Amino acid sequence: MPIYLDNAATTRLDQSVLEAMTPYLTSEYANASAIYAPGQKNNLVLEDCRQRVAAQFKVAPQGIIFTSGASESNNLIIKGVMFANQAKGKHLLISAIEHPSVLRTAQQLTTHGFEVELIPVDNKGLLDLEALKKMLRPDTVLVSVMAVNNEIGTIQNLAAIAEIVHAAGAYFHSDIVQAIPYLDLDLPSLGIDFASLSAHKFYGPKGVGAAYLNPALKVETLITGGEQESHHRAGTYNLPGIVGLTTALELVYNERTAYLKKVKDLRDYFWQSLKAEIPEVVLNGDLENRSPNNLNVLFRRVEGEAILIDLSEKGIFVSTGSACSAHNLKSSYVLSAIGRHDEDLNSNIRFTLGRYNTRMEIDKTVEAISQTVARLRGFTPIKK
């Protein structure tokens, strides 16, 4: 049986989520914008989902905008907020370890006359709060810092960051994709003005996500056309996906206590087993202040892609964490940002655990990695 250890990339669709979606893919297929009865019936379903998602994050329903996923949400928020608030300024701050959908969106804004700066992090991936204070300016419009890093699992102190940002008169956005269900996300209490998420990261369907937009703040529309999503995002509603997102979100938070214990116990057992069986392994990030399902390990003197390919041939599926695509095998800018030496930037493997993983799978994986690393180190020219 294959062993899947890349749950930060995507998760398996939960059967109960699929069952909740199925009517809206088959019999209840009417457009939720239509005036006739089946359409209005589905519109009630849509708005019920909006209220349920909003309740999970303790925000007003009108602040929840359904999108195709977090990449779209990040684009909507970052570009939309910066374009809509140019009277205040054109300065944007993002952390040095943001997801590419934030980094590249910010970079694109520089071609429109905006100024972007990267906030440094420490050797565990935690944001440098003193640097943030110094970098904030009167013309800073937005600060974007992800809640949980997708590569090394570091959890940021969102409330502390928001307090600093708001004291300077700026807005705060957080990509919360990797935080569900690992953090209790009461957005107003945390001081988050804007947030982004994707359903497929927590056992929901692919191709659907959400953005939280503080209703009191200005955001320019990027996808124009119809009047859906209170004019914030045109396009026919993906009602099956929205139902799936809502069902999955409630499911993972209802099961949260048992789920967190399971993945943390597995993660800790995995790390202890790796250290016992394989020399020259180093944890990237902080073991305590990280998502309980994340284990990012540096295997010195071995290429991470070589380990990944060898494990894949054995039916074990992991990630280097440094790329969202097999077309991009660049070294990890996250590891560079936390101070890893150049020779170690391509030597990491990200293991991310989920609901369906077992201790037996961990044992088999450790045995396979031990064999793989020993073989690869046997002919590496890099000395200890």
N, C-alpha and C positions, 0 to 999 in steps of 0.2 A: 504493500500500500504506500502511496506517496505521502511524504511528510511536508506540510506547508507551514513555513515559519516566516511569512512575509505579510502579516496582518496589518502592518502600518501602510502597506501599499494598497491593499483592498481586502475585504472580508467576504466570506461566503454568505449568500443571501439566506436569511433565516426562513425556514419553511412557513412559519406563521405569518411572516411579512409577505411572502409570495401569495399566500391564501387571501390575505387582506387586499392585495392588489388585483387579484385575478378578475373579479367582477368588472372592474373599470378598464380591463383589457379586452373583455368579451361582451357581456350583455349590457353593462352600464357605461357605454362608450360615448355618450353625447358630450358635445363641447360645453364646458362649464360656463362659457360666455353667452350661450344661446338663450333666447327669450322663452322658447317653448318649454313645456313642463319637464322633459328629461334633462334639459340643460340646466334649468333652475334647481332641480333636485341635486344635480352634481355640483352646482354652485354652493349649495348648503353644505355638502361634503367638504368642498374646498375650504370654506370659511371655518368649518369645524376644525379642520386640520391646522389652519392658521392659529386659531385660538389655543389648541393643544400644544403646539410648538412654542408659542409665546409663553404659555403657562410654565413650561419646563425651564425657561430662562428668566422668568419673572418680569417680562416686558409687556408692553401694550401690543395687541394683535396687529395693529396697523403698521408696526415697525418690522414685521416679518415679511420678507420678499422672497418668493420661491424662484430659484435659478436652476441652471444646469449643473451646478457644482461649485466648489469653493474657488476654483480658478476664475470662473465668471464673477462670483461674489467679490473676490479680491479686486478684480478689474473695476467692477461697478463702484466699489467703495473708494478705492484709492484715486482713480481718475475722476469719478463723480464728485467727490468731496473737494479735490484740488481745483477742478475746473469751476465748481460752483462758488468757491470762496476766495477767488483771486483778489478781491478787494482787500482782504486781510493780508495776503502775502502769497509767495510761491515757494515756500521752504517746506520740505518734507523730510522727516527722519524715519529710518527703518533700521531694525537690528541687522547686524552683519551676517546673521545665520537664518534669515527668512527663507521661506519656500521660493522656488523660482517664479511662481505666479505673482509673488509680491516684488521680488527683486527686479524682474524684467519689466513689470508694469511700471515700477518707479523709474527704471532706466529710460523707458519710452517717454515718460513725461519730460525728461531733460531736453528732448528734441522740440518741445513746445515751450521752452523758456523757464521751466521749473528747476529748482535746485534741490538735489537729493544728497543726503549725507548718511553714512552708515554708523550706527552706534556700536562701539566695541563690546565684546563679552569677555568674561574671564576664562580661565582654563577648564572650567566645568560647563561653560556655555551660558552662565548667568549674565544678564545685562549689567553693564557697568553704570550704576545709577548716578554716580558723581559725574561721569562723562555726559550722561543724558542731561543733567542739570546745566552743564556748561554749554552744551550744544543747542539748547532751546533758545529761540530768539523771538522778538515781538512779531516777526513775519512768519513764524512756524505755524502752519495750518494743521498738520496731522502728524501723529506718531504711530507707527505700525510695528507691533511686537507680537510674535506668535506665542500662544499660551504654552504649548509643548512642542519642542523641536522634533521634527519628523525623522532626523537621523540619529541623534544621541539621546532623545527623550527628556532633555532638561525641562523642568517646569519653572516658568518665570513667576515672579511675585507681581501678579497683575495689579493688585490693589495699590501697591507701593508705586508702581510705574504710573498708573492713572493719576494718582495724587500729585505727582511731580508734573505730569503733562498738563493737568487742569490748572494747577497753580500758575503755569506760564501762559494760560489762555489758549491752549491748543486742544485739539480733539484726539481721542485715543481709539485706535482700531486694533483688534486682535483676531488673527486667524486661529480659530479654536478647533480646527479639524482633528488634531491628534489628542484633544483634551476630553473627548466624549468616549466613554462615561467616566473617565479617570478623575475629573474635577467636578466639583459642585459649582455649576456655572450660573450663579445669580448675577446677571450682567449689571443691573443698577448698583448692587452692593460693591461689585468689583470696580465700578467706574468706567465700564466699557461703553463707548458711544456707538461703535460699529463692530460687527462680528461676522465671520464667514464659516460655513461648514458644508460637508459633503456626506450624503447618506451611506455611500458604499464603504465608509470607514468604520461603520458600526452595524454591520449585518443588514443594511438596507440596499436598495438597488443603485446601480450606476446611472449617471446622467441626470441626477437631481441633487440639489443642495438648497441652501438658504443664505440670505444675508439679513442681518439685523441692522436697520438704519434708525437711529434715534429720530423720531418724528419731528422733533423740534429743530433739527439741523438741516441745512441745505445740501442736497446731492443732485448733481446733474444726471439726467437720463443718458445712457449709452446706447441701448437698443430701443430704437423708436419704431413706431408703427401703430398698433392698437392701443387700447386704454387699459390693458391688463396691469395688475400689480400697482394700482393707484398711479398709473403712468410711469412707474419706475422701471418697468421691464416689459416690453411688448412681446407677444408671441402666445400661441395657443397653450393653455394650461396643460402641463404633463400630470394629469390627475392620478393615473396609476402610480407614478413615481412619488408624487406628493403624499399619497396615502401610505406608500411604502416607507418613506422617510419618517413620517409621523409615528407609524406603528413601531418601527425599529428604534426610534428615539425613546419612546415610552418603555419599550421592552428592556433596553440596556440599562435604563435607570431603575426600573423595577427590580432587576436582577443584580444591581450594582455591587452590593456588599459581598455576596458569594463570588461574583465574577472577579472582583479585584483581589480577593484572597487567593483564588485559584491561579490567576496569572502571575501574581507576585511570588507565590510559593514555587511555581514552576520556574520562573525567571531566576530566583535565588538558587534553586537546586541546579539549574543549568550552569550558572556562573561558577559555583563551587566545583562542579564536575569538570568543567573546562580547565580551571586552574589546577586541579589535581592531576589531570591527564596530559596536559600540553604545556611545555615550558614557553617562556617569552610571550605571554599573552597579557594585554593591558586593557582595562576598561576605558572607553571613551565617555567622558562625562562623569557625573556624580551618581554613585549607586543609590544614595538616599533621596536626593531631590530630583527624581526622574519618574517618568511614567512606569508603572509597575509591570508593563508588558514588554518593555524595551531593553535589549541587551546589545550594545554596539561594542564589538571587540576588535582590538588591534592584534593581528598575528604578525609579529616582527619577522622580517626577511622573507615574506611571502606576498605575492600579489593577491589582492582580494578577489579580482575577477577570476583568477586561476582556481581559487577555492570554490567560488560560486559555480563555475562550469563543472568542476569535478563532482561537487555535491549534486548538481542537477542531473548528471548522468547516473547517479545513484538513487534518484527519485526524491531528493531533499531540496526544497526550494527556499532560498534565502535571498538577501539583497546586499549590495555594498552600501546602499543608502545614499550614495552620492549622485544618483541620477534617477529621474522619473522615467527614463526611456533607455531601451537597449541601444538606441542610436547615439547615446551620449555617454561616453566612458571617461569623462574628465575627472581629475582628482577632486576630492571633497573640499569645497571652500569652507564648509563647517569645521572640519578638522583643522584646516589652516587657521581659521579664526580663533580656535581655542589653543593654538600654539603648538600643534604637532609639527615635527620636523618634516622636511620635504620627502625624505625617504620613507616616511610612514603614511603619507597621504593616500596611498592606494592599497593599503594593507588591512583595511577594516572590513568586517562583515556585520551587517545589521540583522539581528534575529528579533522578530516581533511576534509575540504569542497571542493566542486568542482562545475563544470558547471551546474549540474542538481539539485542542492539543492535549497530549497526555504525557505522563512521566516516561512511559515506554518509548515514545517518540524522541524524547530528550536523550535517553540512554543510547538509542540507535544513532542519533545525530552526533553525539559526542564521540562515539566509537568511529564513525565515518570521518569526522573532522580530524581526529587524531591521526588516522591513517593518511589522510590527504595532506595534512601539514608536514608530517614526517617525510613523505615522499617528495613533496615540493622543495622542502629545505635540503633534501639530499643532493640536489644539483643547483642550488642557488649560488651565485658568485659572491653574495653579500655575506660577510663574516659577522660573527657575534661582536 
